[in-house]
Amino acid sequence: MIYEVIKEIKNECANNQMRDVFFDEVEISDPDEWIRRKEPRATIEKDEMENGVRYFVDDHGMTVVYTLTPAE
């Protein structure tokens, strides 16, 4: 299945409210397996959404959020 993937890297620096945001379309058969391969050393929390899934990734204090929604 093709997913639209949004990757947001939260910026923890004081006085900087911006974040890095990346968009991609990826063919993924198993989203849980895909995120584990992408972030093998991180702590991952999963949030099931009505139209996809969101992963909150903590890699040694850096927060990254992946949002996967099926492409139409």
N, CA, C and O atoms as CSV, one atom per row, in Angstrom:
chain,resi,resn,atom,element,x,y,z
A,1,MET,N,N,0.842,-1.175,0.000
A,1,MET,CA,C,0.000,0.000,0.000
A,1,MET,C,C,0.891,1.244,0.000
A,1,MET,O,O,1.932,1.269,0.656
A,2,ILE,N,N,0.481,2.258,-0.729
A,2,ILE,CA,C,1.218,3.516,-0.774
A,2,ILE,C,C,0.711,4.427,0.347
A,2,ILE,O,O,-0.491,4.647,0.489
A,3,TYR,N,N,1.648,4.950,1.135
A,3,TYR,CA,C,1.319,5.866,2.229
A,3,TYR,C,C,1.949,7.230,1.970
A,3,TYR,O,O,3.062,7.331,1.456
A,4,GLU,N,N,1.223,8.258,2.332
A,4,GLU,CA,C,1.806,9.589,2.426
A,4,GLU,C,C,2.434,9.677,3.804
A,4,GLU,O,O,1.765,9.439,4.810
A,5,VAL,N,N,3.707,10.013,3.857
A,5,VAL,CA,C,4.451,10.058,5.113
A,5,VAL,C,C,4.857,11.504,5.405
A,5,VAL,O,O,5.467,12.176,4.574
A,6,ILE,N,N,4.506,11.958,6.591
A,6,ILE,CA,C,4.958,13.260,7.072
A,6,ILE,C,C,5.893,12.994,8.245
A,6,ILE,O,O,5.517,12.317,9.202
A,7,LYS,N,N,7.096,13.520,8.174
A,7,LYS,CA,C,8.084,13.375,9.241
A,7,LYS,C,C,8.342,14.762,9.811
A,7,LYS,O,O,8.796,15.657,9.099
A,8,GLU,N,N,8.051,14.938,11.101
A,8,GLU,CA,C,8.264,16.219,11.777
A,8,GLU,C,C,9.338,16.045,12.838
A,8,GLU,O,O,9.210,15.205,13.728
A,9,ILE,N,N,10.380,16.830,12.742
A,9,ILE,CA,C,11.439,16.806,13.755
A,9,ILE,C,C,11.228,18.025,14.634
A,9,ILE,O,O,11.359,19.164,14.184
A,10,LYS,N,N,10.901,17.771,15.890
A,10,LYS,CA,C,10.620,18.853,16.828
A,10,LYS,C,C,11.917,19.554,17.203
A,10,LYS,O,O,12.925,18.899,17.472
A,11,ASN,N,N,11.896,20.879,17.223
A,11,ASN,CA,C,13.060,21.658,17.598
A,11,ASN,C,C,12.921,22.039,19.069
A,11,ASN,O,O,11.996,22.762,19.438
A,12,GLU,N,N,13.824,21.562,19.899
A,12,GLU,CA,C,13.779,21.810,21.338
A,12,GLU,C,C,14.573,23.043,21.752
A,12,GLU,O,O,14.663,23.341,22.944
A,13,CYS,N,N,15.151,23.766,20.795
A,13,CYS,CA,C,15.956,24.943,21.120
A,13,CYS,C,C,15.061,26.078,21.623
A,13,CYS,O,O,13.983,26.321,21.080
A,14,ALA,N,N,15.516,26.756,22.653
A,14,ALA,CA,C,14.779,27.897,23.186
A,14,ALA,C,C,14.664,28.980,22.117
A,14,ALA,O,O,15.576,29.156,21.309
A,15,ASN,N,N,13.556,29.700,22.110
A,15,ASN,CA,C,13.289,30.800,21.182
A,15,ASN,C,C,13.179,30.359,19.726
A,15,ASN,O,O,13.246,31.203,18.833
A,16,ASN,N,N,13.015,29.087,19.463
A,16,ASN,CA,C,12.847,28.608,18.092
A,16,ASN,C,C,11.629,27.694,18.055
A,16,ASN,O,O,11.685,26.555,18.520
A,17,GLN,N,N,10.550,28.185,17.512
A,17,GLN,CA,C,9.295,27.432,17.459
A,17,GLN,C,C,9.147,26.622,16.177
A,17,GLN,O,O,8.149,25.921,16.003
A,18,MET,N,N,10.123,26.707,15.280
A,18,MET,CA,C,10.037,26.020,13.995
A,18,MET,C,C,10.331,24.530,14.154
A,18,MET,O,O,10.899,24.093,15.155
A,19,ARG,N,N,9.939,23.783,13.163
A,19,ARG,CA,C,10.256,22.356,13.114
A,19,ARG,C,C,10.582,21.996,11.676
A,19,ARG,O,O,10.123,22.656,10.744
A,20,ASP,N,N,11.363,20.962,11.501
A,20,ASP,CA,C,11.666,20.469,10.162
A,20,ASP,C,C,10.545,19.503,9.779
A,20,ASP,O,O,10.187,18.622,10.560
A,21,VAL,N,N,9.999,19.669,8.587
A,21,VAL,CA,C,8.908,18.824,8.111
A,21,VAL,C,C,9.271,18.289,6.734
A,21,VAL,O,O,9.661,19.042,5.841
A,22,PHE,N,N,9.137,16.977,6.578
A,22,PHE,CA,C,9.447,16.311,5.316
A,22,PHE,C,C,8.230,15.508,4.859
A,22,PHE,O,O,7.550,14.891,5.679
A,23,PHE,N,N,7.954,15.515,3.559
A,23,PHE,CA,C,6.839,14.789,2.979
A,23,PHE,C,C,7.377,13.775,1.979
A,23,PHE,O,O,8.348,14.037,1.269
A,24,ASP,N,N,6.727,12.606,1.933
A,24,ASP,CA,C,7.139,11.575,0.982
A,24,ASP,C,C,5.972,10.630,0.745
A,24,ASP,O,O,5.043,10.573,1.550
A,25,GLU,N,N,6.014,9.892,-0.350
A,25,GLU,CA,C,5.088,8.788,-0.604
A,25,GLU,C,C,5.921,7.525,-0.650
A,25,GLU,O,O,6.907,7.444,-1.383
A,26,VAL,N,N,5.515,6.524,0.151
A,26,VAL,CA,C,6.314,5.312,0.302
A,26,VAL,C,C,5.396,4.096,0.225
A,26,VAL,O,O,4.298,4.107,0.780
A,27,GLU,N,N,5.848,3.047,-0.465
A,27,GLU,CA,C,5.104,1.787,-0.465
A,27,GLU,C,C,5.504,1.009,0.784
A,27,GLU,O,O,6.674,0.678,0.977
A,28,ILE,N,N,4.520,0.723,1.622
A,28,ILE,CA,C,4.764,0.085,2.930
A,28,ILE,C,C,3.769,-1.055,3.098
A,28,ILE,O,O,2.561,-0.851,2.974
A,29,SER,N,N,4.269,-2.248,3.378
A,29,SER,CA,C,3.364,-3.380,3.595
A,29,SER,C,C,2.941,-3.479,5.059
A,29,SER,O,O,1.813,-3.878,5.350
A,30,ASP,N,N,3.833,-3.121,5.980
A,30,ASP,CA,C,3.538,-3.185,7.411
A,30,ASP,C,C,4.111,-1.931,8.084
A,30,ASP,O,O,5.321,-1.855,8.294
A,31,PRO,N,N,3.268,-0.947,8.426
A,31,PRO,CA,C,3.775,0.297,9.013
A,31,PRO,C,C,4.588,0.098,10.295
A,31,PRO,O,O,5.578,0.798,10.509
A,32,ASP,N,N,4.180,-0.854,11.157
A,32,ASP,CA,C,4.927,-1.090,12.398
A,32,ASP,C,C,6.346,-1.579,12.106
A,32,ASP,O,O,7.303,-1.123,12.732
A,33,GLU,N,N,6.479,-2.488,11.174
A,33,GLU,CA,C,7.802,-3.000,10.789
A,33,GLU,C,C,8.629,-1.890,10.137
A,33,GLU,O,O,9.826,-1.770,10.399
A,34,TRP,N,N,7.995,-1.087,9.296
A,34,TRP,CA,C,8.679,0.000,8.600
A,34,TRP,C,C,9.281,0.988,9.593
A,34,TRP,O,O,10.437,1.384,9.446
A,35,ILE,N,N,8.507,1.393,10.606
A,35,ILE,CA,C,9.006,2.384,11.576
A,35,ILE,C,C,10.121,1.782,12.431
A,35,ILE,O,O,11.066,2.487,12.785
A,36,ARG,N,N,10.029,0.504,12.766
A,36,ARG,CA,C,11.093,-0.153,13.552
A,36,ARG,C,C,12.400,-0.208,12.758
A,36,ARG,O,O,13.478,-0.034,13.326
A,37,ARG,N,N,12.309,-0.446,11.467
A,37,ARG,CA,C,13.529,-0.449,10.637
A,37,ARG,C,C,14.089,0.963,10.500
A,37,ARG,O,O,15.304,1.155,10.483
A,38,LYS,N,N,13.206,1.944,10.404
A,38,LYS,CA,C,13.616,3.342,10.227
A,38,LYS,C,C,14.271,3.895,11.492
A,38,LYS,O,O,15.226,4.668,11.411
A,39,GLU,N,N,13.763,3.502,12.656
A,39,GLU,CA,C,14.222,4.034,13.947
A,39,GLU,C,C,14.523,2.878,14.911
A,39,GLU,O,O,13.817,2.711,15.905
A,40,PRO,N,N,15.549,2.089,14.635
A,40,PRO,CA,C,15.779,0.853,15.406
A,40,PRO,C,C,16.182,1.059,16.868
A,40,PRO,O,O,15.950,0.176,17.694
A,41,ARG,N,N,16.775,2.198,17.202
A,41,ARG,CA,C,17.257,2.398,18.574
A,41,ARG,C,C,16.328,3.264,19.413
A,41,ARG,O,O,16.627,3.539,20.576
A,42,ALA,N,N,15.225,3.692,18.857
A,42,ALA,CA,C,14.357,4.670,19.509
A,42,ALA,C,C,13.231,4.007,20.289
A,42,ALA,O,O,12.901,2.840,20.078
A,43,THR,N,N,12.654,4.784,21.192
A,43,THR,CA,C,11.417,4.405,21.873
A,43,THR,C,C,10.276,4.946,21.022
A,43,THR,O,O,10.257,6.121,20.657
A,44,ILE,N,N,9.319,4.060,20.710
A,44,ILE,CA,C,8.254,4.441,19.778
A,44,ILE,C,C,6.895,4.221,20.429
A,44,ILE,O,O,6.629,3.166,21.004
A,45,GLU,N,N,6.035,5.241,20.328
A,45,GLU,CA,C,4.646,5.126,20.759
A,45,GLU,C,C,3.766,5.262,19.527
A,45,GLU,O,O,4.040,6.073,18.642
A,46,LYS,N,N,2.711,4.465,19.477
A,46,LYS,CA,C,1.832,4.427,18.308
A,46,LYS,C,C,0.467,5.001,18.662
A,46,LYS,O,O,-0.081,4.720,19.728
A,47,ASP,N,N,-0.073,5.808,17.755
A,47,ASP,CA,C,-1.407,6.380,17.914
A,47,ASP,C,C,-2.214,6.043,16.661
A,47,ASP,O,O,-1.963,6.587,15.586
A,48,GLU,N,N,-3.192,5.133,16.813
A,48,GLU,CA,C,-4.067,4.771,15.691
A,48,GLU,C,C,-5.022,5.926,15.436
A,48,GLU,O,O,-5.658,6.433,16.359
A,49,MET,N,N,-5.118,6.336,14.185
A,49,MET,CA,C,-6.042,7.388,13.803
A,49,MET,C,C,-7.107,6.795,12.887
A,49,MET,O,O,-6.956,5.680,12.388
A,50,GLU,N,N,-8.167,7.537,12.672
A,50,GLU,CA,C,-9.244,7.057,11.806
A,50,GLU,C,C,-8.752,6.824,10.377
A,50,GLU,O,O,-9.205,5.901,9.699
A,51,ASN,N,N,-7.827,7.664,9.930
A,51,ASN,CA,C,-7.358,7.567,8.541
A,51,ASN,C,C,-5.859,7.291,8.434
A,51,ASN,O,O,-5.224,7.707,7.465
A,52,GLY,N,N,-5.295,6.602,9.408
A,52,GLY,CA,C,-3.870,6.289,9.351
A,52,GLY,C,C,-3.301,5.992,10.719
A,52,GLY,O,O,-4.009,5.545,11.622
A,53,VAL,N,N,-2.016,6.247,10.859
A,53,VAL,CA,C,-1.320,5.968,12.114
A,53,VAL,C,C,-0.257,7.035,12.329
A,53,VAL,O,O,0.326,7.557,11.379
A,54,ARG,N,N,-0.020,7.346,13.594
A,54,ARG,CA,C,1.011,8.320,13.946
A,54,ARG,C,C,1.965,7.639,14.933
A,54,ARG,O,O,1.537,6.957,15.865
A,55,TYR,N,N,3.259,7.841,14.707
A,55,TYR,CA,C,4.290,7.299,15.586
A,55,TYR,C,C,5.045,8.455,16.228
A,55,TYR,O,O,5.504,9.370,15.544
A,56,PHE,N,N,5.165,8.401,17.546
A,56,PHE,CA,C,5.950,9.371,18.300
A,56,PHE,C,C,7.259,8.676,18.664
A,56,PHE,O,O,7.260,7.687,19.396
A,57,VAL,N,N,8.356,9.192,18.158
A,57,VAL,CA,C,9.660,8.550,18.280
A,57,VAL,C,C,10.555,9.402,19.168
A,57,VAL,O,O,10.713,10.601,18.939
A,58,ASP,N,N,11.134,8.778,20.176
A,58,ASP,CA,C,12.093,9.464,21.049
A,58,ASP,C,C,13.430,8.755,20.892
A,58,ASP,O,O,13.602,7.613,21.319
A,59,ASP,N,N,14.363,9.449,20.277
A,59,ASP,CA,C,15.698,8.891,20.071
A,59,ASP,C,C,16.685,9.700,20.894
A,59,ASP,O,O,17.253,10.684,20.419
A,60,HIS,N,N,16.879,9.276,22.122
A,60,HIS,CA,C,17.810,9.928,23.038
A,60,HIS,C,C,17.499,11.417,23.210
A,60,HIS,O,O,18.395,12.259,23.146
A,61,GLY,N,N,16.230,11.726,23.427
A,61,GLY,CA,C,15.827,13.099,23.701
A,61,GLY,C,C,15.381,13.895,22.489
A,61,GLY,O,O,14.828,14.983,22.650
A,62,MET,N,N,15.600,13.397,21.292
A,62,MET,CA,C,15.122,14.094,20.105
A,62,MET,C,C,13.780,13.494,19.705
A,62,MET,O,O,13.661,12.280,19.540
A,63,THR,N,N,12.775,14.345,19.551
A,63,THR,CA,C,11.430,13.887,19.236
A,63,THR,C,C,11.155,14.020,17.744
A,63,THR,O,O,11.354,15.078,17.146
A,64,VAL,N,N,10.691,12.917,17.160
A,64,VAL,CA,C,10.306,12.885,15.752
A,64,VAL,C,C,8.915,12.274,15.678
A,64,VAL,O,O,8.642,11.264,16.328
A,65,VAL,N,N,8.032,12.881,14.887
A,65,VAL,CA,C,6.681,12.368,14.707
A,65,VAL,C,C,6.507,11.982,13.245
A,65,VAL,O,O,6.727,12.794,12.347
A,66,TYR,N,N,6.108,10.722,13.014
A,66,TYR,CA,C,5.791,10.226,11.680
A,66,TYR,C,C,4.278,10.045,11.586
A,66,TYR,O,O,3.679,9.377,12.429
A,67,THR,N,N,3.664,10.631,10.573
A,67,THR,CA,C,2.246,10.442,10.322
A,67,THR,C,C,2.107,9.737,8.978
A,67,THR,O,O,2.581,10.238,7.958
A,68,LEU,N,N,1.455,8.573,8.976
A,68,LEU,CA,C,1.268,7.784,7.770
A,68,LEU,C,C,-0.220,7.731,7.461
A,68,LEU,O,O,-1.017,7.307,8.298
A,69,THR,N,N,-0.591,8.157,6.271
A,69,THR,CA,C,-1.980,8.052,5.817
A,69,THR,C,C,-1.987,7.407,4.436
A,69,THR,O,O,-1.121,7.698,3.611
A,70,PRO,N,N,-2.958,6.535,4.180
A,70,PRO,CA,C,-3.022,5.908,2.865
A,70,PRO,C,C,-3.179,6.953,1.770
A,70,PRO,O,O,-3.999,7.865,1.882
A,71,ALA,N,N,-2.388,6.814,0.710
A,71,ALA,CA,C,-2.491,7.732,-0.425
A,71,ALA,C,C,-3.734,7.370,-1.230
A,71,ALA,O,O,-4.111,6.201,-1.306
A,72,GLU,N,N,-4.350,8.345,-1.814
A,72,GLU,CA,C,-5.563,8.086,-2.596
A,72,GLU,C,C,-5.272,8.089,-4.066
A,72,GLU,O,O,-6.178,7.887,-4.875
